């Protein structure tokens, strides 16, 4: 599965879905964002573009926008062996690029003559406006908005009610009442020092807790970088140790040969 699809199917987003078969399931796994806010998850067939209508839309927009004359010289081609002769000859300023992208998306949405079952010759924008005018509009509650862009970890509070994550410690006076209990901690992965929101195991909101001890990593990405660096270091050390053992064994064999009687 490509990286972007793996991110969309991450446990923090789709955990708890009835048809989610990735990774090992544990009883203390927190529910993913979609399950908490009541979204229905429909899995597309892998490597089947026709089962994902957005793929066709993205291809159309990509071709139209990437080949736009206003971006001439900046398009690098869709494949390493299919690059235009002038690719990379200039860089497009960000403001100009965003303007061209906005124009391309607008043209895609307002193009007439769409032949889908719903459009029947209308543009996608017209179909959306007609549906939006009569469909009930659901809006996220404050409790649901608190979950957006938040990661989740299942932890157990210690004897004081304190929870620890990546060497940071979180606590608030009310947490004395959850000492020893399993809880779900939701936090901003990009700012682990900003505090956390604590939920019960059955996903009831309990309260917020500040970071009382900022002794660990400031973000999840920092922790991953350190973990990768440590893993690389350990692999290098293991290779060096293996080479040393081989060399030592060979030297021992030569010494024994020298001491052996004729």
Number of C-alpha atoms within 10 A of each C-alpha: 9 7 8 9 10 11 13 11 18 14 22 22 21 23 23 20 18 9 11 14 9 12 9 6 12 8 8 15 18 27 23 20 22 17 18 17 15 9 11 10 14 8 11 11 10 11 9 9 12 11 12 14 9 11 13 12 14 13 11 15 19 16 14 16 20 21 16 15 11 13 17 18 17 19 20 18 16 12 7 7 7 9 13 14 10 12 14 15 11 12 13 15 9 9 8 12 16 12 10 18 17 13 12 19 17 13 15 18 17 15 14 16 12 15 11 11 7 11 16 12 14 16 20 19 17 15 16 12 10 11 11 11 9 8 8 8 7 6 8 9 9 8 10 13 12 13 19 13 14 18 20 24 17 19 20 20 22 16 13 15 19 20 26 17 13 14 12 18 20 26 22 15 10 12 20 15 12 18 16 16 14 18 24 27 28 23 23 19 17 15 14 22 22 16 20 24 20 26 20 17 20 12 14 11 14 15 13 18 21 15 18 14 13 15 12 16 18 18 16 16 13 14 14 12 11 13 12 12 12 12 12 12 12 12 12 12 12 12 12 12 12 12 12 12 12 12 12 12 12 12 12 12 11 11 11 11 11 10 8 7 6 5
